[in-house]
């Protein structure tokens, strides 16, 4: 495991070879500084696929979930976030909403999301895993590195 580095310092070192996410995510997990190789899920108001992925060994990866920016229902709650902790995931970046934010805030997991909503999402399994996803001016490719802290999110080109 590499030593944590602030995103501002990392950007100063590597500059334009990194993408900086322009969306203003909220820090909702107990860890505000986290990084790792990217895994992805693209799903809209349905969290069955991301739950399935978080049930597997994360090995320090960050799951980037493109929920289309929807705040109409939550893609992650305390039970799903706990799966991430139990299975060794470094963190979650949710382009959408979570719920159970008080409990999620106590978990030793990095969680960035746009906001929260108590409404549950669908459970049909719709979506795609391990495909490039883009939002906030950045593209997240499976296997590339992502770094997160209170200043924001940096992604390898």
Beta strands, then each sheet from edge to edge (+ up, - down):
strand 1: 18-20
strand 2: 26-27
strand 3: 34-42
strand 4: 62-66
strand 5: 74-76
strand 6: 91-98
strand 7: 110-116
strand 8: 128-129
strand 9: 133-135
strand 10: 138-140
strand 11: 145-149
strand 12: 152-156
sheet 1: 1+ 12- 11+ 3- 4- 6- 5-
sheet 2: 1+ 12- 11+ 3- 8+
sheet 3: 1+ 12- 11+ 3- 4- 6- 7- 2+
sheet 4: 9+ 10-
end
